[in-house]
Amino acid sequence: MLAFDYVRDHWCLELGIALGSLEFAFQNRNFDDTDLGAQVRASERESIKQVDAILAELSVGRLRSDYKDFGELMSDILARLGDEQMWNLTFIGICVARLRLALAMDGERQKALLAAARQSLDGAYSLQARDRDEVFDSLLSATATTATAAARVLEGHATPSSSPLNSISHAPSRDTSSKRPTAFLSYARQDSESARRLAHDLKNAGVDIWIDVEKIRPGEHWQSAVSAAIERSQYFIAILSSRSVTHRGYVQAELREALELLRQVPESETFLIPVRLDDVEIINRDLKKLSWVDLFPNWSDGLRSLIAGLGAGSSEPVSAMIAGVSSSTLTASLFLGWQLARYEIIQGSEIPEAQAVESELRSEIEVLLEGRGDRISLVGVSARQAIRRTLARALGRDLGEHGSILIGIAAFRVQLVGKSSDPANNEELRQLVFSALLDVDPSVVPNKHALFEELLDERPTTVAALTQMLRRRPSHAKRSPDA
């Protein structure tokens, strides 16, 4: 099932994600609130455009205009898909869309959406129930909220066997030889917001994180799940703060279990890592003996130290794959990403200067794409769709090319950070920069946080400067304090 035809199968995942967004708009199209209702209807129109564009890429026609409900629309689309692979991947894409929505929620709402995300995989009928569970767990563990991230997860678990994920081991033993470190995150409810933030940051650095709010499914015996996860994990991260250090609850039982396991671990091997959120005094005698990490007063500095201690990926922002690419090839991919990001800003602008160059920039991007063998007309195509199409084709050819385009997009976006007088706008722009790096394969950018910070610090204003920054020898690159 998972022997990927990158272009076609990537579009199937994109189709599922677009359908998931359209489903949400269908469900909320009758909102009474005037402003919110208008936003939902606008979202529905945009989602329909996306679905139509993807159907065109897959050469299976266009949407009709007379669907009574979302179920009829889904039935029509699924009837057009040519084989089980396309069907399965479309449902996995719907699961990804629901996961993305769930991870933006919390509490009971999040649990309900996670259950709905898992339920969507039941549409992938040619997968066994156990395989569907493992696909869901893998997508959730990797926080796969894009088609590219989902494709990496699925391809990473592909095997010659009929079970797409039978290489995953569920034995309750600590595997210290894994290429991706695994860590159990222990925290008190008072620190849940910081725990979620840390889990998100560590996942982006290549760490497989076990955190209860994401891993325990509805109806599961949670105490057994927690104990098994602690025993399986390579690391146990204990989050401590002045708000929670004296808190009574199950977090203390988790810590006792980890300390018991620590006694079985050789002193030369790291297992339990205390992480402080503030200047709390560590009272536990066993914890006092261990070196801890402080996420204050600077979260980023502490995070770098923790990532280095976990051995996640690399302390270097980019891998040797970038250094091995010729300057002309690297510059061409970075330049394409840079120009796509420019087009994203300029397209549809009411500023006369932007309108004057939009057509010229569109033609230039088409020439760049044609030079790669991608004949894509951008007339009538949104910049976002152009970026998706470009990345889908690049992913089918080479991970380095795909990653370099995304780095170019991030580098152009970083020029805009700090230009607004509104702090909220600047924060949103920072998130847009990092979102471009999220989809870069870890073999290209093993430490996304380090590259993100380097882009913000150096702000290369030309593609040539960006190429020079990326091709610096490792000895000249930034290192975390503990690397």
LOROKE-964873 format. One line per 3 residues: their letters; for each residue x, y, z of C-alpha. Coordinates in nm, 4 decimals. Example, Ala and Ser with C-alpha at 12.3 -4.5 7.8 and 13.67 -1.06 7.14 Angstrom:
<sites>
AS) 1.2300/-0.4500/0.7800 ~ 1.3670/-0.1060/0.7140;
</sites>
This chain:
<sites>
MLA) 0.0000/0.0000/0.0000 ~ 0.2704/0.2506/0.0924 ~ 0.5023/0.2216/-0.2066;
FDY) 0.4495/0.5868/-0.2861 ~ 0.3903/0.7333/-0.6283 ~ 0.4945/1.0673/-0.4808;
VRD) 0.3040/1.3066/-0.7052 ~ -0.0263/1.1173/-0.7301 ~ -0.0321/0.9922/-0.3710;
HWC) 0.0713/1.3289/-0.2291 ~ -0.2295/1.4818/-0.4085 ~ -0.4550/1.2142/-0.2582;
LEL) -0.3399/1.3169/0.0898 ~ -0.3922/1.6837/-0.0032 ~ -0.7402/1.5923/-0.1305;
GIA) -0.8297/1.4324/0.2027 ~ -0.7027/1.7354/0.3973 ~ -0.9020/1.9741/0.1759;
LGS) -1.2104/1.7549/0.2170 ~ -1.1625/1.7611/0.5941 ~ -1.1636/2.1419/0.5860;
LEF) -1.4667/2.1420/0.3578 ~ -1.6480/1.9029/0.5920 ~ -1.5978/2.1451/0.8823;
AFQ) -1.7349/2.4325/0.6701 ~ -2.0377/2.2231/0.5673 ~ -2.1107/2.1372/0.9308;
NRN) -2.1003/2.5036/1.0384 ~ -2.2512/2.6763/0.7321 ~ -2.5653/2.7787/0.9235;
FDD) -2.3907/2.9783/1.1973 ~ -2.6204/3.2533/1.3323 ~ -2.3304/3.4847/1.4143;
TDL) -2.3062/3.7142/1.1096 ~ -1.9268/3.7642/1.1137 ~ -1.8459/3.4026/1.1969;
GAQ) -2.0995/3.2780/0.9427 ~ -1.9345/3.4908/0.6740 ~ -1.5940/3.3465/0.7656;
VRA) -1.7281/2.9906/0.7457 ~ -1.8853/3.0534/0.4049 ~ -1.5622/3.2100/0.2794;
SER) -1.3734/2.9060/0.4091 ~ -1.6195/2.6781/0.2277 ~ -1.5636/2.8603/-0.1016;
ESI) -1.1853/2.8421/-0.0609 ~ -1.2002/2.4713/0.0272 ~ -1.4134/2.3997/-0.2804;
KQV) -1.1535/2.5758/-0.4965 ~ -0.8782/2.3656/-0.3377 ~ -1.0695/2.0395/-0.3900;
DAI) -1.1422/2.1327/-0.7529 ~ -0.7754/2.2148/-0.8164 ~ -0.6621/1.8834/-0.6665;
LAE) -0.9222/1.6856/-0.8615 ~ -0.7821/1.8497/-1.1752 ~ -0.4313/1.7378/-1.0781;
LSV) -0.5641/1.3830/-1.0376 ~ -0.7550/1.4084/-1.3700 ~ -1.0861/1.2954/-1.2187;
GRL) -1.3138/1.5869/-1.3128 ~ -1.4592/1.8712/-1.1081 ~ -1.7137/1.9093/-0.8302;
RSD) -2.0800/1.9475/-0.9127 ~ -2.2756/2.2439/-0.7786 ~ -2.5832/2.0588/-0.6501;
YKD) -2.4670/1.8429/-0.3570 ~ -2.7331/1.8165/-0.0856 ~ -2.4791/1.7494/0.1885;
FGE) -2.1167/1.6563/0.2516 ~ -2.1928/1.2829/0.2419 ~ -2.3198/1.3077/-0.1172;
LMS) -2.0107/1.5086/-0.2143 ~ -1.7815/1.2447/-0.0608 ~ -1.9616/0.9606/-0.2357;
DIL) -1.9219/1.1358/-0.5699 ~ -1.5483/1.1942/-0.5225 ~ -1.4709/0.8451/-0.3933;
ARL) -1.6515/0.6914/-0.6903 ~ -1.4017/0.8659/-0.9190 ~ -1.0853/0.7473/-0.7458;
GDE) -0.9205/0.4686/-0.9389 ~ -0.7894/0.2240/-0.6807 ~ -0.7644/0.1309/-0.3125;
QMW) -0.4385/0.3257/-0.2680 ~ -0.6052/0.6535/-0.3678 ~ -0.9100/0.5752/-0.1526;
NLT) -0.7025/0.4884/0.1547 ~ -0.4776/0.7927/0.1268 ~ -0.7743/1.0249/0.0887;
FIG) -0.9207/0.8968/0.4159 ~ -0.5794/0.9308/0.5816 ~ -0.5774/1.2930/0.4593;
ICV) -0.9168/1.3484/0.6227 ~ -0.7693/1.2050/0.9434 ~ -0.4804/1.4542/0.9180;
ARL) -0.7249/1.7448/0.8765 ~ -0.9151/1.6368/1.1883 ~ -0.5896/1.5908/1.3794;
RLA) -0.4864/1.9447/1.2915 ~ -0.8162/2.0741/1.4279 ~ -0.7920/1.8546/1.7401;
LAM) -0.4422/1.9714/1.8278 ~ -0.5672/2.3305/1.8309 ~ -0.8215/2.2378/2.1004;
DGE) -0.7978/2.1046/2.4532 ~ -1.0027/1.9152/2.7081 ~ -1.3151/1.7240/2.6081;
RQK) -1.3364/1.8968/2.2715 ~ -0.9904/1.7693/2.1809 ~ -1.0746/1.4137/2.2910;
ALL) -1.3879/1.4146/2.0763 ~ -1.1963/1.5412/1.7714 ~ -0.9172/1.2864/1.8212;
AAA) -1.1795/1.0115/1.8314 ~ -1.3305/1.1510/1.5091 ~ -0.9847/1.1570/1.3487;
RQS) -0.9326/0.7911/1.4326 ~ -1.2823/0.7061/1.3105 ~ -1.2092/0.8602/0.9706;
LDG) -0.9512/0.5847/0.9082 ~ -1.2318/0.3289/0.9116 ~ -1.2995/0.4465/0.5574;
AYS) -0.9643/0.2954/0.4555 ~ -1.1390/-0.0409/0.4464 ~ -0.8516/-0.2410/0.2930;
LQA) -0.6422/-0.1789/0.6062 ~ -0.6853/-0.4126/0.9003 ~ -0.8180/-0.2539/1.2226;
RDR) -0.4797/-0.2978/1.3953 ~ -0.3064/-0.1245/1.1015 ~ -0.5479/0.1667/1.1246;
DEV) -0.4672/0.2062/1.4948 ~ -0.0953/0.2076/1.4177 ~ -0.1331/0.4567/1.1328;
FDS) -0.3287/0.6853/1.3659 ~ -0.0756/0.6509/1.6506 ~ 0.2112/0.7263/1.4119;
LLS) 0.0428/1.0342/1.2655 ~ -0.0418/1.1623/1.6127 ~ 0.3057/1.0938/1.7503;
ATA) 0.4661/1.2849/1.4620 ~ 0.2098/1.5684/1.4875 ~ 0.1523/1.5154/1.1152;
TTA) -0.0725/1.8072/1.0186 ~ 0.0319/1.8427/0.6533 ~ 0.0355/1.6102/0.3527;
TAA) 0.4158/1.6178/0.3409 ~ 0.4490/1.5241/0.7066 ~ 0.1906/1.2457/0.6669;
ARV) 0.3700/1.1096/0.3594 ~ 0.6970/1.0946/0.5539 ~ 0.5278/0.9063/0.8383;
LEG) 0.3590/0.6582/0.6070 ~ 0.6635/0.5977/0.3895 ~ 0.8822/0.5568/0.6970;
HAT) 0.6661/0.2621/0.8056 ~ 0.6365/0.0994/0.4619 ~ 0.7332/-0.2674/0.4539;
PSS) 0.7124/-0.5475/0.1958 ~ 0.4583/-0.7169/0.4213 ~ 0.0841/-0.6804/0.3801;
SPL) 0.0818/-0.4801/0.7042 ~ 0.2046/-0.1268/0.6321 ~ 0.3251/-0.0713/0.9857;
NSI) 0.4286/-0.4102/1.1145 ~ 0.7808/-0.2863/1.1801 ~ 0.6617/-0.0973/1.4882;
SHA) 0.7473/-0.2771/1.8076 ~ 0.5126/-0.2624/2.1035 ~ 0.7345/-0.4558/2.3393;
PSR) 0.7586/-0.2805/2.6763 ~ 1.1356/-0.2450/2.6722 ~ 1.3580/0.0615/2.6537;
DTS) 1.5243/0.0831/2.3111 ~ 1.8311/0.2998/2.3498 ~ 1.9545/0.2238/1.9970;
SKR) 1.6665/0.4010/1.8196 ~ 1.7671/0.6695/1.5696 ~ 1.4845/0.8897/1.6985;
PTA) 1.4996/0.9297/2.0760 ~ 1.1780/0.8592/2.2646 ~ 1.0805/1.0536/2.5741;
FLS) 0.7976/1.0344/2.8289 ~ 0.6771/1.3778/2.9418 ~ 0.5667/1.3908/3.3073;
YAR) 0.3949/1.7028/3.4395 ~ 0.1331/1.8254/3.6822 ~ -0.1876/1.9761/3.5487;
QDS) -0.0771/2.3218/3.6678 ~ 0.2005/2.3062/3.4051 ~ -0.0036/2.1587/3.1194;
ESA) 0.0384/2.4613/2.8912 ~ 0.4190/2.4523/2.9228 ~ 0.4166/2.0728/2.8809;
RRL) 0.2269/2.1011/2.5513 ~ 0.4669/2.3679/2.4295 ~ 0.7687/2.1563/2.5194;
AHD) 0.6164/1.8484/2.3539 ~ 0.5581/2.0474/2.0358 ~ 0.9135/2.1868/2.0309;
LKN) 1.0759/1.8496/2.0967 ~ 0.8726/1.6812/1.8223 ~ 0.9947/1.9438/1.5790;
AGV) 1.3504/1.8594/1.6848 ~ 1.2990/1.4915/1.5998 ~ 1.2050/1.3459/1.9392;
DIW) 0.9200/1.0962/1.9678 ~ 0.7197/1.2316/2.2621 ~ 0.4714/1.0424/2.4795;
IDV) 0.2309/1.2869/2.6436 ~ -0.0946/1.1675/2.7950 ~ -0.3319/1.4144/2.6300;
EKI) -0.2260/1.2886/2.2858 ~ -0.1516/0.9233/2.3490 ~ -0.4296/0.7916/2.5746;
RPG) -0.7335/0.7028/2.3681 ~ -1.0928/0.7270/2.4970 ~ -1.1806/0.4187/2.7028;
EHW) -0.8183/0.3067/2.7427 ~ -0.6935/0.1997/3.0888 ~ -0.4772/0.5060/3.1424;
QSA) -0.2659/0.3831/3.4355 ~ -0.1538/0.0761/3.2412 ~ -0.0839/0.2923/2.9348;
VSA) 0.1302/0.5320/3.1405 ~ 0.3325/0.2533/3.3055 ~ 0.3975/0.0807/2.9728;
AIE) 0.5030/0.4095/2.8113 ~ 0.7476/0.4921/3.0925 ~ 0.9113/0.1518/3.0612;
RSQ) 0.9355/0.1769/2.6802 ~ 1.0791/0.5273/2.6701 ~ 1.4461/0.6024/2.6316;
YFI) 1.4109/0.9161/2.8453 ~ 1.1815/1.0379/3.1227 ~ 1.1436/1.4176/3.1337;
AIL) 1.0122/1.5484/3.4675 ~ 0.8708/1.9015/3.4372 ~ 0.9046/2.0903/3.7652;
SSR) 0.7849/2.4328/3.8781 ~ 0.7032/2.6218/4.1961 ~ 0.3347/2.5679/4.1100;
SVT) 0.3576/2.1913/4.0908 ~ 0.6546/2.0597/4.2883 ~ 0.4445/2.0030/4.6015;
HRG) 0.1368/1.8936/4.4064 ~ -0.0147/1.5636/4.5153 ~ -0.1402/1.3456/4.2356;
YVQ) -0.0522/1.0765/3.9858 ~ 0.2480/1.2757/3.8664 ~ 0.4245/1.1707/4.1893;
AEL) 0.3530/0.8049/4.1106 ~ 0.5031/0.8539/3.7617 ~ 0.8149/1.0030/3.9189;
REA) 0.8498/0.7156/4.1687 ~ 0.8204/0.4658/3.8837 ~ 1.0877/0.6502/3.6853;
LEL) 1.3214/0.6652/3.9863 ~ 1.2778/0.2906/4.0337 ~ 1.3755/0.2340/3.6697;
LRQ) 1.6692/0.4729/3.7125 ~ 1.8209/0.2352/3.9684 ~ 1.8404/-0.0292/3.6941;
VPE) 2.0150/0.2035/3.4482 ~ 2.3981/0.2228/3.4362 ~ 2.5342/0.5517/3.5721;
SET) 2.6942/0.6250/3.2344 ~ 2.3512/0.6279/3.0691 ~ 2.1012/0.9151/3.0914;
FLI) 1.7380/0.8300/3.1602 ~ 1.5675/1.0798/3.3938 ~ 1.6012/1.4506/3.3093;
PVR) 1.4521/1.7124/3.5449 ~ 1.3376/2.0262/3.3594 ~ 1.2643/2.3419/3.5592;
LDD) 1.0159/2.6051/3.4437 ~ 1.1191/2.8537/3.7129 ~ 1.3617/2.8854/4.0035;
VEI) 1.1990/2.6068/4.2034 ~ 1.4026/2.4235/4.4652 ~ 1.4307/2.0527/4.3871;
INR) 1.3377/1.8739/4.7081 ~ 1.3609/1.5081/4.6080 ~ 1.6998/1.3694/4.7141;
DLK) 1.7345/1.1440/4.4097 ~ 1.6512/1.4235/4.1677 ~ 1.9039/1.6542/4.3349;
KLS) 2.1803/1.4187/4.2246 ~ 2.0928/1.4669/3.8580 ~ 2.1874/1.7493/3.6230;
WVD) 1.8783/1.9450/3.5256 ~ 1.7778/2.1776/3.2423 ~ 1.6315/2.5246/3.2998;
LFP) 1.3749/2.6579/3.0511 ~ 1.4031/3.0004/3.2122 ~ 1.4898/3.2833/3.1825;
NWS) 1.5378/3.1915/2.8136 ~ 1.3227/2.9063/2.6802 ~ 1.5219/2.8700/2.3559;
DGL) 1.8558/2.8319/2.5344 ~ 1.7141/2.5673/2.7655 ~ 1.5469/2.3879/2.4758;
RSL) 1.8756/2.3697/2.2835 ~ 2.0452/2.2232/2.5898 ~ 1.7685/1.9651/2.6349;
IAG) 1.7726/1.8664/2.2654 ~ 2.1492/1.8185/2.2815 ~ 2.1109/1.6075/2.5970;
LGA) 1.8525/1.3886/2.4270 ~ 2.0793/1.3420/2.1277 ~ 1.7991/1.4500/1.8949;
GSS) 1.9098/1.4937/1.5369 ~ 2.2054/1.7270/1.5329 ~ 2.3194/2.0520/1.6872;
EPV) 2.3795/2.1780/1.3321 ~ 2.0937/2.3648/1.1586 ~ 2.1421/2.1857/0.8261;
SAM) 2.2852/1.8475/0.7325 ~ 2.5761/1.7460/0.5120 ~ 2.3186/1.6918/0.2350;
IAG) 2.3102/2.0698/0.1837 ~ 2.6890/2.0994/0.1861 ~ 2.7076/1.8284/-0.0796;
VSS) 2.4777/2.0115/-0.3234 ~ 2.6489/2.2292/-0.5851 ~ 2.6139/2.6035/-0.5266;
STL) 2.4258/2.6555/-0.8543 ~ 2.1737/2.3791/-0.7814 ~ 2.1196/2.4928/-0.4218;
TAS) 2.0868/2.8583/-0.5222 ~ 1.8314/2.7715/-0.7931 ~ 1.6052/2.5877/-0.5446;
LFL) 1.6404/2.8582/-0.2800 ~ 1.5643/3.1250/-0.5403 ~ 1.2491/2.9410/-0.6518;
GWQ) 1.1262/2.9270/-0.2903 ~ 1.2174/3.2937/-0.2388 ~ 1.0204/3.4015/-0.5463;
LAR) 0.7202/3.1848/-0.4574 ~ 0.7077/3.3547/-0.1163 ~ 0.7312/3.6964/-0.2870;
YEI) 0.4439/3.5993/-0.5152 ~ 0.2446/3.4930/-0.2093 ~ 0.2773/3.8480/-0.0695;
IQG) 0.2299/4.0379/-0.3970 ~ -0.0593/3.8433/-0.5522 ~ -0.3843/4.0359/-0.5236;
SEI) -0.2215/4.3324/-0.3510 ~ -0.3843/4.6727/-0.3953 ~ -0.0474/4.8488/-0.3790;
PEA) 0.0334/4.9871/-0.7277 ~ 0.4008/4.8868/-0.7081 ~ 0.3015/4.5255/-0.6307;
QAV) 0.0435/4.5166/-0.9104 ~ 0.3077/4.6392/-1.1545 ~ 0.5389/4.3416/-1.0920;
ESE) 0.2838/4.0618/-1.0288 ~ 0.2557/3.9522/-1.3925 ~ 0.6324/3.9690/-1.4455;
LRS) 0.7006/3.7690/-1.1283 ~ 0.4424/3.5056/-1.2265 ~ 0.6101/3.4605/-1.5658;
EIE) 0.9525/3.4353/-1.4011 ~ 0.8331/3.1576/-1.1673 ~ 0.6815/2.9688/-1.4622;
VLL) 1.0202/2.9843/-1.6393 ~ 1.1962/2.8584/-1.3261 ~ 0.9515/2.5694/-1.2998;
EGR) 0.9833/2.4823/-1.6685 ~ 1.3595/2.4628/-1.6225 ~ 1.2926/2.1793/-1.3765;
GDR) 1.0636/2.0000/-1.6178 ~ 0.7485/2.1270/-1.4428 ~ 0.5244/2.2996/-1.6957;
ISL) 0.2794/2.4705/-1.4605 ~ 0.0699/2.7686/-1.5669 ~ 0.0088/3.0026/-1.2752;
VGV) -0.2631/3.2028/-1.4495 ~ -0.5734/3.1862/-1.2297 ~ -0.3837/2.9853/-0.9663;
SAR) -0.3425/3.1156/-0.6108 ~ 0.0099/3.1481/-0.4747 ~ -0.0712/2.8892/-0.2101;
QAI) -0.1758/2.6387/-0.4773 ~ 0.1392/2.7168/-0.6758 ~ 0.3533/2.6437/-0.3711;
RRT) 0.1727/2.3143/-0.3060 ~ 0.2097/2.1989/-0.6668 ~ 0.5773/2.2927/-0.6766;
LAR) 0.6552/2.1134/-0.3511 ~ 0.4625/1.7995/-0.4521 ~ 0.6697/1.7629/-0.7681;
ALG) 0.9980/1.8432/-0.5915 ~ 0.9230/1.5857/-0.3217 ~ 0.8909/1.3195/-0.5905;
RDL) 1.2389/1.3993/-0.7223 ~ 1.4655/1.4804/-0.4303 ~ 1.4343/1.5615/-0.0581;
GEH) 1.7164/1.8152/-0.0820 ~ 1.5407/2.0066/-0.3605 ~ 1.2116/1.9976/-0.1677;
GSI) 1.3788/2.1191/0.1516 ~ 1.5756/2.3942/-0.0226 ~ 1.2576/2.5407/-0.1744;
LIG) 1.0968/2.5495/0.1705 ~ 1.4070/2.7125/0.3211 ~ 1.3871/2.9785/0.0483;
IAA) 1.0222/3.0421/0.1388 ~ 1.1110/3.0728/0.5084 ~ 1.4054/3.3050/0.4354;
FRV) 1.1909/3.5483/0.2383 ~ 0.9187/3.5473/0.5029 ~ 1.1726/3.6266/0.7733;
QLV) 1.2363/3.9637/0.6024 ~ 0.8873/4.0694/0.7089 ~ 0.9210/3.9789/1.0783;
GKS) 0.9425/4.2908/1.2928 ~ 0.8177/4.5248/1.0191 ~ 0.4713/4.5565/1.1729;
SDP) 0.3947/4.7878/1.4656 ~ 0.1514/4.5232/1.5950 ~ 0.3295/4.2564/1.8083;
ANN) 0.0526/4.0048/1.7251 ~ 0.1234/4.0445/1.3520 ~ 0.4944/3.9948/1.4069;
EEL) 0.4297/3.6800/1.6079 ~ 0.2057/3.5480/1.3307 ~ 0.4828/3.6145/1.0788;
RQL) 0.7318/3.4287/1.2983 ~ 0.4969/3.1318/1.2991 ~ 0.4731/3.1476/0.9195;
VFS) 0.8526/3.1322/0.8962 ~ 0.8674/2.8272/1.1216 ~ 0.5721/2.6607/0.9476;
ALL) 0.7739/2.6515/0.6233 ~ 1.0594/2.4731/0.8026 ~ 0.8236/2.2186/0.9626;
DVD) 0.7780/2.0353/0.6325 ~ 1.1501/2.0048/0.5580 ~ 1.2683/1.6468/0.5954;
PSV) 1.4899/1.5903/0.9049 ~ 1.7618/1.4470/0.6781 ~ 1.7940/1.7978/0.5292;
VPN) 1.7312/2.0099/0.8404 ~ 1.7931/1.7988/1.1525 ~ 1.7536/2.0954/1.3890;
KHA) 1.4690/2.3186/1.2750 ~ 1.4803/2.5409/1.5814 ~ 1.8487/2.6183/1.5217;
LFE) 1.7880/2.7111/1.1566 ~ 1.4820/2.9170/1.2545 ~ 1.6855/3.1184/1.5051;
ELL) 1.9761/3.1569/1.2633 ~ 1.7438/3.2956/0.9965 ~ 1.5979/3.5425/1.2484;
DER) 1.9442/3.6459/1.3691 ~ 2.1158/3.6831/1.0325 ~ 1.8193/3.7746/0.8099;
PTT) 1.9973/3.7110/0.4777 ~ 1.8631/3.9752/0.2380 ~ 1.9642/3.7971/-0.0834;
VAA) 1.9582/3.4376/-0.2038 ~ 2.3371/3.4526/-0.2418 ~ 2.3711/3.5452/0.1268;
LTQ) 2.1301/3.2661/0.2196 ~ 2.3314/3.0131/0.0166 ~ 2.6516/3.1254/0.1892;
MLR) 2.4888/3.0929/0.5310 ~ 2.3722/2.7380/0.4599 ~ 2.7030/2.6211/0.3121;
RRP) 2.9197/2.7315/0.6028 ~ 3.1311/2.4516/0.7391 ~ 2.9919/2.2955/1.0632;
SHA) 3.2716/2.4536/1.2668 ~ 3.1348/2.7963/1.1729 ~ 2.7714/2.7178/1.2393;
KRS) 2.5979/2.8049/1.5639 ~ 2.6110/2.5434/1.8313 ~ 2.4030/2.4941/2.1382;
PDA) 2.5965/2.5669/2.4592 ~ 2.6149/2.2004/2.5513 ~ 2.6891/2.0582/2.2079;
</sites>
